[in-house]
Amino acid sequence: MRAAVMLGSCSALILSSGCATKSPIKEGTASAVTPVSQLQVPDPRQAIGEVSDAYYIGPQDQLDVAVYQLPELTRQVRVDAAGKIALPFVGEIKASGMTPAEVSNLIASRLRAKYMQRPEVTVGITEAISQRITLEGAVTRPGMYPIPGKVTLLQALALAGGTNNIANERLVAVFRNVGAERQAAIFDVQMIRRGEVQDPTLYGNDLVVVERSRGKVLLRDVIGTLPVLNAFRTVDRLAN
């Protein structure tokens, strides 16, 4: 009986606190950000997605280099932390911040200067590791995830195993650096799932924060304090 009274008063607290809860994410005051109604597209050399027609190479990406007239140059190379790759006959070149086509042209120009008249060079990306997004808050597996191509908010949440049981899916913030400005926009994931609003595209270096529902967090804490035999029955009555 005592446990039921305690839970009843706590449930009233849940209902009252839900309305009064202040959210730095919702108010746009978190991390000194600028709240915007629509996130701008970031610098394409620092992000990934459909920013331009090409992908910009970054550190730790793996490249597939092929020179048709020179089989010994056909190999996979990893871009080092300084953004460089090294190849026989070519030497060290800066690949970070360039497109595969630009790297291909640079390799061809060096070969043309010393070894060949018309080198045929292609450069592809076998692993795009340099572009990552971070998922925090009420997700199953928070952390940093590489994105190899276009990724939407729902796809990003799926990478982290989806939202957890204390998530407030109506309040999902995306933080983005656009030039010197840090922007933030709020999305309602439930509306996105229902097709009522568009699923936004994310870019490299974006931060996604799923806010935790204060009511669910408090109810979970209350359940943990109840006697084992009474917990489920009492909570079931409350839930209904």
N, C-alpha and C positions, 0 to 999 in steps of 0.2 A: 504494500500500500504506500509505504514511504517512497519507494522507488518510483511508483506511478506518479505521485505528487511532484517529485523532483523533476521527472521527465515532462510533466504538464507545464510546469513553470518555465522550464528550459525551452519547450516548444513555443511558448508565448514570446520568449526572448528572441527566438529565431525569426518569427514573423515580424516583430517590431524592428529588429536590427537589419532585416533585409531592405527595408525602405530607407533607413538612415545611413546605410553604408556608403562611405565615400571611396571613390576609386581613382587613384592617380593616373591609371591607364585611360579610363573613360574621360577624365577631365583634361588629359593631354599634358599633365605636369610631370610625368615620369621621365627621368633621364634628360631633363631640359630639352624637350622635343617641341616641334611645331605641329599642332594638330591640323590636319588637312582633310578636306572632304574627298580628295582624290590624290593618291600618291603619284608623284612624278616618276618618270623612268630615269634610273640612275645612269651614270657614266658607263657606256658599253664596255669600256676596258676594265671595269671593276665589277661587272655583273654578267649574268648569263640569261639567255632567253631570247625572245624575238625582238631584241633591241635593234639588231642590224642583221644583214644577211650572213654574217660570219661570226665565228666564235673566236674570242681573244684568248690566247694561250696564257697560262699562269704557271707558277712554280708547282712542281710535283705532278704536272700533267705528263702523260706518256704519249709520245709521238711515234708514228709509223712513217719512216723515211724510205723512199724508193727512188733509186737512180737507175733507169733501165739500161744504160750503156755501161754501168759500173756496179755489178752485182754485190761487190764487197761493201758497198755503201748502203745497201738495202738492209735496214735494221730497225729495231725499236730502241728509242732513247728516252730517258727520263729527264725532264727539265729540272735542274737543280734549284736549291733555295734562292740562288741569286738570279734565277730566270734564264740560265744559259744552258746550251747543249754543246757537245763537242763531237766532231765527226772527222774521220780520216780524210785527208786531202782538202778539207774545208777549214778545219780548226774550230775554234770556239766562237759561237755566235750568240747574240742575245735574242731569245725567242719570246720571252714574256712580254705581253702587251701587243703582240703581233698576231695576225691571222695566219692560219696554215698556208694560205696562198702567198702571203708576204714572206714567210720563212722559206717556202719553196723557191721563190724568186731570188732570195738572198743566197741560198745554196747554189742555185744555177749560175748566178753572176760570178761567184767565186770560182766555180769549176770552169766557167767559160774564160776567165782571166788567165788560167794556167794550163788547163788540161783538155778541154773539149770546145768544139765549135758550137754545138747545139745540144747541150745537156737537157734531158727530159727528167724532170724532178717532180715528184708528188709528195705531199706531206699530209698525213691524216692524224686524227686524234683517237687513240685506242682507249685511253682512260682520262676523263676530265675530272681531276681531283681538286683543282685549285678553287673551284667555285663551290661554296658551302652556304647552307642556311642553318640557323640555330633555332631550336624549338624549346621553349621553357614554359613553366607554369603547370597547369593541370593537364599534362599529357602523360601517356603511359611510359614512354621512354624519352625523357628530355635529353637533349644533347645537340651535337653539331653533325649535320648530314651533308655529304657531297651530292650535288645535283648535276647530272650529265646533260641536261637539256631543259626544255620548257617545263616548268613545274607550277601548278596552281596551289592555292591555299589548302584545298581538300587533299590533294596529293601529298603535300608536305606533312599534313597532320597524319596521314596514313603511314608515312615513313617512321613516325614516332609512335606507331601503334594506336593512333587515335587519341581522343580525349579520355580522361579517366572518370571515375564515378563522382568526383567533386568538382567537375568542370562547369563553368558557366559559358555555354556555347554561344550565348548571345553577345558575349563581350570578348572578342579575340582581337588583339592588337598586333599590327605589323609595323615594325620600326625600320626605317630605311635612311641611309645616308645619301643625300643628293647634293653633290658639291660639298660645301662647308656646312650645310644645314642638315639637321637630323629631323626627319619627319615621322609622324605616326598617324595611322588611320585605324578606325574600329570597324570590324566586320561581324555580322551575325551569321554564324555557320549554319544554324538551323534554316534560315531563309535561303542560304546558298544551296543547301541540300534539296530544298523544295523547289528550286528553280526560280525563285522569286527575284533574286539578284544574281549578278554575274560572279562566277568564281574567279577572283583576281589572280593575275600572274605574279609569281615571286621571282626575285633575282638574287644573284650571289650576294652574300653579306647581309641579307635581310634577317631580322630577328622577329620571330613569332612568339607572342606570349598569350597563353590561354588563361584567363582569370579564373581563380577558384571561387566557387559559390560559397559565400559566407555561411549560409544556412546549412549546406551539406557538410561543411567542415565542422560546424558546431554540433550537428546531429551525430556525426561520426564520433566526436569526442564524448558526447553524452552516452552513446551506446557502450563505449568502452568502460564507463564507470558503473554500469548496471550489473546486478547479479546475473549470472549466466542463465539460470532457470527462468527468469522473468523477462530477459532482454527482448527476445524475439516476439513474444506475445504482445508486450506493451508497445513496441515499435510498430508492429503490424496494425494495431488499432489506431495509432497515430497516423500512419500512412494512409489508411482508408478514411 
